[in-house]
Amino acid sequence: MSSEQQERQAMQYVERSSILTVRTLLKLLEWSAMQALVQDSAYKVGVQKLEELLQKPLLN
């Protein structure tokens, strides 16, 4: 195998591994964004429930 072929194969390997790395990072970023949305939604629901509870009269 010539050095040009070896270099071409090495570059193809680097390209493939780079694409996999970018895809993995994008999936992690997407997951992180979803977690942030879920957390934000849970916070908003919690605040809404607290407001509802504060508006109700206390039972004696």
Number of C-alpha atoms within 10 A of each C-alpha: 5 7 8 9 10 11 11 12 12 12 12 12 12 12 12 12 12 12 12 12 12 12 12 12 12 12 12 12 12 12 12 12 12 12 12 12 12 12 12 12 12 12 12 12 12 12 12 12 12 11 11 10 11 10 9 8 7 7 4 3
